[in-house]
């Protein structure tokens, strides 16, 4: 208990702090150049700084949960992409409000952004879509499948 490990690589410091059994806190910081400890039970400076400033991160997480672009997926790269998109939209909304001095809800901003991104592709000639047919309605005739060889010169 009350143990901490510190690893430094370039301008990054990784702090691993354990104050409870089976609970480790990992924190990666580029702000701190070194970690100062007074005694064995003291909390590292990086953890103290995070605890002092984590309110902003909690607010961002709460706002991102209210309106999100996330869809259910078990693939972690897709979840990371959704998180990045949520944060990018939130940052864009904040910058838009500050630069234009207009009051627009985050939900309206997200919809306007989506429409703006899609508008370019709406002008492209739409493809002819075939009607959907149930598999029970499809009749397959016997066919002969031949092997086709493709040669690249």
Backbone torsions as a table, in degrees:
resi	resn	phi	psi	omega
1	UNK	NA	155.5	-179.7
2	UNK	53.1	42.3	178.1
3	UNK	-109.1	150.9	177.4
4	UNK	-142.2	141.5	175.5
5	UNK	-120.6	147.5	-178.7
6	UNK	-134.6	132.4	177.2
7	UNK	-125.7	136.4	-178.6
8	UNK	-121.9	134.9	175.9
9	UNK	-142.8	111.1	-177.4
10	UNK	65.0	-122.9	179.1
11	UNK	-103.3	16.6	179.5
12	UNK	-108.0	140.1	174.3
13	UNK	-122.8	127.4	174.7
14	UNK	-102.0	121.3	178.7
15	UNK	-110.0	127.2	174.9
16	UNK	-115.6	115.2	-174.6
17	UNK	-123.5	135.2	178.8
18	UNK	-126.4	114.8	177.9
19	UNK	-113.0	-12.6	178.6
20	UNK	-130.6	154.2	177.0
21	UNK	-62.3	137.1	177.7
22	UNK	63.2	14.2	178.1
23	UNK	-124.9	115.1	177.2
24	UNK	-117.9	138.3	177.7
25	UNK	-107.4	124.5	177.5
26	UNK	-109.5	129.1	-177.8
27	UNK	-136.9	124.9	178.4
28	UNK	-104.4	124.5	-175.2
29	UNK	-130.2	136.2	171.5
30	UNK	-107.2	-5.8	-179.4
31	UNK	-78.0	-39.6	-175.8
32	UNK	-92.3	136.8	179.0
33	UNK	-93.8	-23.5	176.9
34	UNK	-149.5	163.8	179.7
35	UNK	-114.7	127.7	-177.6
36	UNK	-108.0	129.4	175.7
37	UNK	-124.9	133.1	178.4
38	UNK	-85.8	-48.7	177.4
39	UNK	-140.1	-176.6	-173.5
40	UNK	-65.1	-35.7	-175.8
41	UNK	-90.1	-2.7	-176.6
42	UNK	-74.4	150.1	179.6
43	UNK	-81.3	135.1	178.5
44	UNK	-61.4	153.1	-177.5
45	UNK	-59.6	-36.8	-179.9
46	UNK	-64.5	-39.1	178.7
47	UNK	-69.2	-41.4	178.1
48	UNK	-60.6	-44.1	-179.8
49	UNK	-63.7	-42.5	178.5
50	UNK	-62.4	-45.8	-179.7
51	UNK	-61.5	-33.5	-179.8
52	UNK	-73.7	-31.0	-173.7
53	UNK	-112.2	6.6	-175.0
54	UNK	-71.7	-12.8	-179.8
55	UNK	-56.9	-41.2	179.2
56	UNK	-62.4	-39.9	178.6
57	UNK	-66.9	-37.4	178.3
58	UNK	-65.6	-39.3	178.8
59	UNK	-65.2	-42.9	179.1
60	UNK	-62.7	-43.9	178.3
61	UNK	-61.7	-41.4	179.7
62	UNK	-65.1	-42.9	178.9
63	UNK	-66.5	-38.7	-179.4
64	UNK	-66.9	-31.2	178.7
65	UNK	-72.4	-29.4	-177.1
66	UNK	-66.5	-51.6	176.2
67	UNK	-126.6	118.0	-176.0
68	UNK	-137.7	156.3	175.8
69	UNK	-94.6	2.6	-174.7
70	UNK	-65.4	142.4	172.2
71	UNK	-124.4	156.7	-177.6
72	UNK	-67.3	126.8	179.1
73	UNK	-156.7	143.5	177.1
74	UNK	-96.0	-1.7	-179.9
75	UNK	-88.9	119.7	-174.8
76	UNK	-66.0	-33.7	178.5
77	UNK	-62.6	-33.6	178.1
78	UNK	-68.5	-39.2	177.4
79	UNK	-64.3	-39.9	176.7
80	UNK	-63.1	-42.9	177.9
81	UNK	-60.2	-44.5	178.8
82	UNK	-61.4	-41.2	178.4
83	UNK	-63.1	-43.7	179.3
84	UNK	-63.6	-41.3	178.9
85	UNK	-64.3	-41.7	177.0
86	UNK	-60.2	-46.1	-179.5
87	UNK	-67.6	-37.8	178.1
88	UNK	-64.5	-41.7	178.0
89	UNK	-65.6	-38.8	179.1
90	UNK	-66.2	-43.0	177.6
91	UNK	-63.9	-41.4	178.9
92	UNK	-63.9	-39.7	178.7
93	UNK	-62.9	-44.7	179.7
94	UNK	-63.9	-45.6	179.0
95	UNK	-63.7	-40.6	179.1
96	UNK	-61.0	-46.0	-179.9
97	UNK	-63.9	-40.8	-178.3
98	UNK	-71.1	-39.7	-175.6
99	UNK	-78.2	-33.9	-176.4
100	UNK	-101.1	-9.0	-178.4
101	UNK	55.4	35.3	176.7
102	UNK	-109.3	147.9	178.4
103	UNK	-97.7	107.3	178.4
104	UNK	-132.4	137.1	-179.9
105	UNK	-70.2	156.0	-179.2
106	UNK	-64.6	-36.7	178.8
107	UNK	-62.3	-47.0	178.8
108	UNK	-63.3	-39.4	178.9
109	UNK	-63.0	-41.3	179.6
110	UNK	-63.0	-42.9	179.6
111	UNK	-67.1	-40.8	178.4
112	UNK	-65.3	-38.6	178.1
113	UNK	-63.9	-42.7	179.6
114	UNK	-63.8	-43.3	179.1
115	UNK	-63.6	-39.1	179.3
116	UNK	-64.4	-41.2	-180.0
117	UNK	-69.3	-32.7	-177.1
118	UNK	-85.3	-24.5	-173.6
119	UNK	-57.0	-35.0	179.6
120	UNK	-62.7	-36.1	-176.6
121	UNK	-87.3	-14.4	177.2
122	UNK	-68.9	-28.0	-177.7
123	UNK	-75.8	-15.8	177.9
124	UNK	-70.7	142.1	-177.9
125	UNK	-57.7	125.2	-178.1
126	UNK	-68.1	145.5	178.3
127	UNK	-77.2	151.4	175.9
128	UNK	-80.1	118.7	-179.0
129	UNK	-96.0	135.7	177.3
130	UNK	-80.0	147.6	178.7
131	UNK	-65.8	146.6	178.5
132	UNK	-74.9	137.0	-178.6
133	UNK	-125.1	135.8	176.9
134	UNK	-69.3	149.2	-178.1
135	UNK	-64.5	-26.0	179.2
136	UNK	-71.3	-21.5	-178.7
137	UNK	-88.3	-13.0	-176.2
138	UNK	-82.9	128.7	176.6
139	UNK	-109.9	122.7	-178.3
140	UNK	-102.0	124.6	175.4
141	UNK	-90.6	150.9	179.5
142	UNK	-65.5	139.6	-177.5
143	UNK	-136.8	155.2	176.8
144	UNK	-101.2	123.1	-179.5
145	UNK	-100.0	125.9	179.2
146	UNK	-108.5	152.6	179.3
147	UNK	-83.3	131.3	-179.7
148	UNK	-113.7	128.9	177.1
149	UNK	-105.4	134.5	178.4
150	UNK	-115.7	127.8	178.6
151	UNK	-113.4	132.9	178.5
152	UNK	-103.3	125.9	-179.1
153	UNK	-101.1	NA	NA
